[in-house]
Amino acid sequence: MAVAAVTYWLFGERLMPSEGAVAAEESGAGAAPGGGRPGGGRPGGNRAATVTMQSVELSPYVLEYQAVGTIESTARVAVVAEASGQVEELLVAPGDRVTADAPLLRLEQRTQKLDLNSAKASLAEAENALERVERLSATGSVAVTSVQVQEAQTATDLAQVAVDRAELALDRRIIRSPIDGVVGLIDARLGDYLNANAQITTVSVPEQLKVGFSLPERAVAVLEPGLSVDVLLPARIGQVFKAQITAIDTEIDPVTRLIDVEAQLQGDVTGLRHGMIANVVLVEEQEAMPAIPALSIAWSREGASVFVAEQGTVRRVPVTIRHRLDDRVWVDGTLAEGDQIVVEGVQKLREGGQVQTLQLAQAETKKRRAPRPSVQEPSVNE
């Protein structure tokens, strides 16, 4: 302590700077131009913050959705037996093209033919009885009441119904094609016994195909009938088929969050078959919007925004992100093409803050560090 006291007494004024020197150091050498902090770190201060800027570009973006679908026949009907019985005759072969109502196969019909003959006989008897009653009523030789005539007429009508029913049962023994198309494989042989509602074959139109697929619910905004999609098949590598959306489901699956879509295949579809797997690609190009780097987005309680620089001052512009691709985003906001936005350094900016680019800051630094020209003092003789 004694040594320290002596040292301070002897050299104190030399070791400690004066108040004037401290003030000069704070206001001179240590201060940044304009009264700000060295380095310009405080946003909103007098010193401009060094940032990187970029011009706003207007460009369209593409929405792309991919899904796995299945090729289906637009006109395809499963043919079933309306009655049970033994197959007595096959009238077509797989691959045959048939017209609507064309017979495909015939079941055994003996019982139905007997029932039809019996019904026709009953009908003939009822018609004879009705004719006799009407004749007697017209001549008046025998008292015939209107009730008897009505009963005879009713009996005739019932007999006609029995005939129609028997003919229908006989006709159902012949399995017919419901539509025009091509017959598929037939799941029946001669002598087989078929039960009612058993599927026998299918009839479809191979030229009319569609693809069914499902898309995420975010695609609902762009889905509409008539929209074109690309269809790629693993069985046809390198070939792209075009399809047009024809139907969109009215509901979204609450479990998968997907919506079902159907699209009609266009052009030549020769060689494609019902049940093929397909990759469906929906591409929708949107209108041109401001495209900016993702780094330029600043987040706050109010949401996303960007800083637009005008004459060295920045202002905050709220934006809504519409699409993102890698490090680029498309936004909706009051931005014009060519506006200068801050890309790097947004975290240190505030509304109305001063900014400068890195190139300008480096130029000013070089200017300050440049040596000043020396001034030669006049000699004594001069």
FISERO-825356 format. One record per residue (C-alpha): residue in three letters; z, y, x; residue number from 1. Coordinates in steps of 0.25 Angstrom, whole numbers, plus 5000, padded with zeros to 4 digits. Example, Ala and Ser with C-alpha at 12.3 -4.5 7.8 and 13.67 -1.06 7.14 Angstrom:
// FISERO-825356
PT   aa     w     v     u    i
PT  ALA  5031  4982  5049    1
PT  SER  5029  4996  5055    2
//
This chain:
// FISERO-825356
PT   aa     w     v     u    i
PT  MET  5000  5000  5000    1
PT  ALA  5003  5009  5012    2
PT  VAL  4990  5007  5018    3
PT  ALA  4983  5009  5005    4
PT  ALA  4990  5022  5003    5
PT  VAL  4986  5027  5017    6
PT  THR  4972  5023  5015    7
PT  TYR  4970  5030  5002    8
PT  TRP  4977  5043  5008    9
PT  LEU  4967  5043  5019   10
PT  PHE  4954  5038  5013   11
PT  GLY  4956  5040  4998   12
PT  GLU  4946  5051  4996   13
PT  ARG  4935  5043  5003   14
PT  LEU  4937  5030  4996   15
PT  MET  4938  5035  4981   16
PT  PRO  4927  5044  4976   17
PT  SER  4930  5057  4969   18
PT  GLU  4929  5059  4954   19
PT  GLY  4916  5067  4956   20
PT  ALA  4910  5055  4964   21
PT  VAL  4914  5045  4953   22
PT  ALA  4908  5054  4942   23
PT  ALA  4895  5056  4950   24
PT  GLU  4894  5042  4952   25
PT  GLU  4895  5039  4937   26
PT  SER  4886  5050  4933   27
PT  GLY  4876  5048  4944   28
PT  ALA  4873  5036  4952   29
PT  GLY  4879  5026  4942   30
PT  ALA  4873  5032  4929   31
PT  ALA  4859  5028  4924   32
PT  PRO  4849  5039  4920   33
PT  GLY  4853  5044  4906   34
PT  GLY  4867  5042  4907   35
PT  GLY  4867  5027  4904   36
PT  ARG  4873  5015  4911   37
PT  PRO  4867  5009  4923   38
PT  GLY  4857  4999  4920   39
PT  GLY  4855  5004  4906   40
PT  GLY  4862  4992  4900   41
PT  ARG  4869  4999  4888   42
PT  PRO  4860  4999  4875   43
PT  GLY  4858  5012  4868   44
PT  GLY  4862  5019  4881   45
PT  ASN  4855  5031  4887   46
PT  ARG  4848  5021  4898   47
PT  ALA  4836  5014  4893   48
PT  ALA  4837  4998  4892   49
PT  THR  4827  4991  4900   50
PT  VAL  4819  4981  4891   51
PT  THR  4806  4973  4890   52
PT  MET  4797  4977  4878   53
PT  GLN  4785  4971  4872   54
PT  SER  4774  4976  4862   55
PT  VAL  4774  4970  4848   56
PT  GLU  4762  4961  4845   57
PT  LEU  4757  4958  4831   58
PT  SER  4752  4943  4830   59
PT  PRO  4751  4932  4819   60
PT  TYR  4760  4920  4821   61
PT  VAL  4757  4906  4816   62
PT  LEU  4767  4897  4808   63
PT  GLU  4765  4882  4810   64
PT  TYR  4771  4871  4803   65
PT  GLN  4769  4856  4806   66
PT  ALA  4772  4844  4797   67
PT  VAL  4769  4829  4796   68
PT  GLY  4762  4825  4784   69
PT  THR  4755  4814  4777   70
PT  ILE  4741  4813  4772   71
PT  GLU  4740  4809  4757   72
PT  SER  4729  4807  4748   73
PT  THR  4728  4818  4737   74
PT  ALA  4722  4808  4727   75
PT  ARG  4730  4795  4729   76
PT  VAL  4735  4786  4718   77
PT  ALA  4743  4773  4719   78
PT  VAL  4737  4763  4709   79
PT  VAL  4747  4754  4702   80
PT  ALA  4746  4743  4691   81
PT  GLU  4750  4748  4677   82
PT  ALA  4752  4733  4673   83
PT  SER  4757  4720  4679   84
PT  GLY  4748  4709  4681   85
PT  GLN  4739  4700  4690   86
PT  VAL  4728  4706  4698   87
PT  GLU  4715  4700  4692   88
PT  GLU  4704  4708  4699   89
PT  LEU  4703  4718  4710   90
PT  LEU  4692  4728  4707   91
PT  VAL  4692  4737  4720   92
PT  ALA  4695  4736  4735   93
PT  PRO  4703  4745  4744   94
PT  GLY  4694  4757  4748   95
PT  ASP  4686  4757  4736   96
PT  ARG  4683  4771  4730   97
PT  VAL  4686  4770  4715   98
PT  THR  4685  4780  4703   99
PT  ALA  4696  4784  4694  100
PT  ASP  4699  4772  4683  101
PT  ALA  4692  4762  4692  102
PT  PRO  4698  4748  4691  103
PT  LEU  4705  4743  4703  104
PT  LEU  4710  4730  4699  105
PT  ARG  4713  4721  4686  106
PT  LEU  4725  4714  4682  107
PT  GLU  4725  4701  4673  108
PT  GLN  4722  4705  4659  109
PT  ARG  4722  4693  4650  110
PT  THR  4735  4697  4643  111
PT  GLN  4730  4711  4640  112
PT  LYS  4717  4706  4635  113
PT  LEU  4724  4697  4625  114
PT  ASP  4733  4709  4620  115
PT  LEU  4721  4718  4619  116
PT  ASN  4714  4707  4610  117
PT  SER  4726  4705  4601  118
PT  ALA  4728  4720  4600  119
PT  LYS  4713  4722  4596  120
PT  ALA  4714  4711  4585  121
PT  SER  4726  4717  4579  122
PT  LEU  4719  4730  4579  123
PT  ALA  4707  4724  4572  124
PT  GLU  4717  4718  4561  125
PT  ALA  4724  4731  4559  126
PT  GLU  4710  4738  4557  127
PT  ASN  4706  4728  4547  128
PT  ALA  4718  4730  4539  129
PT  LEU  4717  4745  4540  130
PT  GLU  4702  4744  4535  131
PT  ARG  4706  4735  4523  132
PT  VAL  4718  4744  4518  133
PT  GLU  4709  4756  4519  134
PT  ARG  4698  4749  4511  135
PT  LEU  4707  4745  4500  136
PT  SER  4713  4758  4500  137
PT  ALA  4699  4765  4498  138
PT  THR  4694  4755  4487  139
PT  GLY  4707  4755  4479  140
PT  SER  4706  4741  4475  141
PT  VAL  4720  4738  4481  142
PT  ALA  4731  4747  4481  143
PT  VAL  4733  4752  4496  144
PT  THR  4743  4762  4499  145
PT  SER  4742  4773  4510  146
PT  VAL  4753  4767  4517  147
PT  GLN  4746  4753  4519  148
PT  VAL  4734  4761  4524  149
PT  GLN  4743  4768  4534  150
PT  GLU  4750  4755  4538  151
PT  ALA  4736  4749  4541  152
PT  GLN  4732  4761  4549  153
PT  THR  4745  4760  4557  154
PT  ALA  4743  4746  4560  155
PT  THR  4729  4748  4565  156
PT  ASP  4733  4760  4574  157
PT  LEU  4744  4751  4580  158
PT  ALA  4734  4740  4583  159
PT  GLN  4725  4750  4590  160
PT  VAL  4737  4754  4599  161
PT  ALA  4739  4739  4602  162
PT  VAL  4725  4738  4607  163
PT  ASP  4725  4751  4615  164
PT  ARG  4738  4746  4622  165
PT  ALA  4732  4732  4625  166
PT  GLU  4719  4739  4631  167
PT  LEU  4728  4748  4639  168
PT  ALA  4736  4736  4644  169
PT  LEU  4723  4729  4648  170
PT  ASP  4717  4741  4655  171
PT  ARG  4730  4742  4663  172
PT  ARG  4726  4728  4669  173
PT  ILE  4715  4736  4677  174
PT  ILE  4721  4745  4688  175
PT  ARG  4712  4757  4689  176
PT  SER  4710  4768  4699  177
PT  PRO  4717  4781  4695  178
PT  ILE  4708  4790  4703  179
PT  ASP  4696  4791  4711  180
PT  GLY  4698  4786  4725  181
PT  VAL  4699  4775  4735  182
PT  VAL  4707  4762  4733  183
PT  GLY  4717  4759  4743  184
PT  LEU  4723  4746  4747  185
PT  ILE  4725  4737  4735  186
PT  ASP  4739  4730  4734  187
PT  ALA  4734  4719  4725  188
PT  ARG  4726  4706  4725  189
PT  LEU  4720  4697  4715  190
PT  GLY  4731  4689  4708  191
PT  ASP  4742  4698  4712  192
PT  TYR  4752  4702  4701  193
PT  LEU  4754  4717  4700  194
PT  ASN  4766  4723  4693  195
PT  ALA  4765  4735  4685  196
PT  ASN  4766  4748  4694  197
PT  ALA  4762  4741  4707  198
PT  GLN  4754  4749  4716  199
PT  ILE  4740  4743  4718  200
PT  THR  4732  4753  4727  201
PT  THR  4730  4767  4729  202
PT  VAL  4718  4776  4726  203
PT  SER  4716  4788  4734  204
PT  VAL  4705  4799  4738  205
PT  PRO  4704  4799  4753  206
PT  GLU  4697  4812  4753  207
PT  GLN  4708  4819  4747  208
PT  LEU  4720  4820  4757  209
PT  LYS  4732  4829  4758  210
PT  VAL  4744  4830  4768  211
PT  GLY  4758  4831  4764  212
PT  PHE  4768  4837  4773  213
PT  SER  4781  4845  4773  214
PT  LEU  4784  4858  4780  215
PT  PRO  4797  4866  4782  216
PT  GLU  4802  4876  4772  217
PT  ARG  4799  4887  4781  218
PT  ALA  4784  4884  4779  219
PT  VAL  4785  4888  4764  220
PT  ALA  4782  4902  4767  221
PT  VAL  4768  4899  4772  222
PT  LEU  4765  4887  4763  223
PT  GLU  4755  4889  4752  224
PT  PRO  4743  4881  4745  225
PT  GLY  4730  4882  4753  226
PT  LEU  4736  4883  4767  227
PT  SER  4729  4875  4777  228
PT  VAL  4736  4865  4786  229
PT  ASP  4731  4857  4798  230
PT  VAL  4733  4841  4797  231
PT  LEU  4733  4833  4810  232
PT  LEU  4734  4818  4809  233
PT  PRO  4739  4809  4821  234
PT  ALA  4727  4799  4817  235
PT  ARG  4717  4810  4819  236
PT  ILE  4721  4817  4832  237
PT  GLY  4714  4830  4835  238
PT  GLN  4709  4831  4820  239
PT  VAL  4715  4842  4811  240
PT  PHE  4713  4842  4796  241
PT  LYS  4715  4854  4787  242
PT  ALA  4723  4853  4774  243
PT  GLN  4726  4863  4764  244
PT  ILE  4740  4864  4757  245
PT  THR  4739  4861  4742  246
PT  ALA  4753  4858  4738  247
PT  ILE  4767  4863  4742  248
PT  ASP  4780  4858  4737  249
PT  THR  4789  4867  4729  250
PT  GLU  4802  4862  4735  251
PT  ILE  4808  4861  4749  252
PT  ASP  4815  4848  4752  253
PT  PRO  4829  4851  4754  254
PT  VAL  4832  4841  4764  255
PT  THR  4820  4842  4774  256
PT  ARG  4817  4857  4770  257
PT  LEU  4802  4854  4770  258
PT  ILE  4792  4857  4759  259
PT  ASP  4781  4847  4756  260
PT  VAL  4766  4852  4757  261
PT  GLU  4753  4845  4754  262
PT  ALA  4739  4849  4760  263
PT  GLN  4725  4844  4756  264
PT  LEU  4717  4840  4768  265
PT  GLN  4704  4847  4769  266
PT  GLY  4690  4842  4775  267
PT  ASP  4686  4828  4779  268
PT  VAL  4698  4819  4778  269
PT  THR  4691  4806  4781  270
PT  GLY  4699  4795  4788  271
PT  LEU  4713  4801  4783  272
PT  ARG  4722  4792  4775  273
PT  HIS  4733  4794  4765  274
PT  GLY  4746  4793  4772  275
PT  MET  4742  4798  4786  276
PT  ILE  4752  4806  4794  277
PT  ALA  4748  4821  4797  278
PT  ASN  4753  4833  4805  279
PT  VAL  4751  4845  4797  280
PT  VAL  4751  4859  4803  281
PT  LEU  4752  4872  4795  282
PT  VAL  4748  4885  4803  283
PT  GLU  4750  4898  4796  284
PT  GLU  4746  4911  4804  285
PT  GLN  4755  4923  4800  286
PT  GLU  4751  4938  4800  287
PT  ALA  4752  4946  4813  288
PT  MET  4767  4950  4815  289
PT  PRO  4774  4957  4826  290
PT  ALA  4776  4946  4837  291
PT  ILE  4787  4949  4848  292
PT  PRO  4795  4941  4858  293
PT  ALA  4808  4934  4853  294
PT  LEU  4816  4941  4864  295
PT  SER  4814  4955  4857  296
PT  ILE  4821  4951  4844  297
PT  ALA  4835  4957  4844  298
PT  TRP  4846  4951  4834  299
PT  SER  4857  4958  4827  300
PT  ARG  4864  4957  4813  301
PT  GLU  4852  4964  4807  302
PT  GLY  4843  4953  4812  303
PT  ALA  4831  4953  4822  304
PT  SER  4825  4965  4827  305
PT  VAL  4817  4971  4839  306
PT  PHE  4818  4984  4847  307
PT  VAL  4806  4992  4847  308
PT  ALA  4805  5002  4859  309
PT  GLU  4799  5016  4856  310
PT  GLN  4799  5027  4867  311
PT  GLY  4811  5020  4874  312
PT  THR  4819  5018  4862  313
PT  VAL  4821  5005  4854  314
PT  ARG  4823  5003  4839  315
PT  ARG  4827  4990  4832  316
PT  VAL  4817  4984  4823  317
PT  PRO  4821  4973  4813  318
PT  VAL  4812  4961  4813  319
PT  THR  4811  4948  4806  320
PT  ILE  4806  4936  4814  321
PT  ARG  4795  4928  4807  322
PT  HIS  4790  4918  4817  323
PT  ARG  4794  4914  4831  324
PT  LEU  4786  4907  4842  325
PT  ASP  4792  4904  4855  326
PT  ASP  4797  4918  4861  327
PT  ARG  4788  4926  4851  328
PT  VAL  4792  4930  4837  329
PT  TRP  4785  4937  4825  330
PT  VAL  4793  4947  4818  331
PT  ASP  4792  4955  4805  332
PT  GLY  4797  4970  4807  333
PT  THR  4792  4984  4809  334
PT  LEU  4785  4981  4822  335
PT  ALA  4771  4986  4825  336
PT  GLU  4762  4981  4836  337
PT  GLY  4764  4987  4849  338
PT  ASP  4779  4991  4847  339
PT  GLN  4787  4989  4859  340
PT  ILE  4799  4980  4857  341
PT  VAL  4810  4976  4867  342
PT  VAL  4809  4962  4871  343
PT  GLU  4820  4960  4882  344
PT  GLY  4832  4968  4881  345
PT  VAL  4834  4969  4866  346
PT  GLN  4849  4965  4868  347
PT  LYS  4853  4978  4874  348
PT  LEU  4846  4987  4864  349
PT  ARG  4850  4995  4853  350
PT  GLU  4843  5004  4842  351
PT  GLY  4838  5017  4849  352
PT  GLY  4841  5012  4863  353
PT  GLN  4833  5016  4875  354
PT  VAL  4824  5006  4882  355
PT  GLN  4814  5005  4894  356
PT  THR  4806  4994  4900  357
PT  LEU  4809  4986  4912  358
PT  GLN  4796  4992  4919  359
PT  LEU  4801  5007  4916  360
PT  ALA  4815  5004  4921  361
PT  GLN  4810  4998  4934  362
PT  ALA  4801  5010  4936  363
PT  GLU  4813  5019  4934  364
PT  THR  4821  5011  4944  365
PT  LYS  4810  5012  4955  366
PT  LYS  4809  5027  4952  367
PT  ARG  4824  5029  4955  368
PT  ARG  4824  5020  4967  369
PT  ALA  4812  5027  4974  370
PT  PRO  4816  5035  4986  371
PT  ARG  4816  5050  4985  372
PT  PRO  4807  5058  4994  373
PT  SER  4816  5065  5005  374
PT  VAL  4816  5080  5007  375
PT  GLN  4816  5085  5021  376
PT  GLU  4826  5095  5024  377
PT  PRO  4821  5108  5031  378
PT  SER  4823  5108  5046  379
PT  VAL  4832  5119  5052  380
PT  ASN  4820  5126  5059  381
PT  GLU  4813  5127  5045  382
//
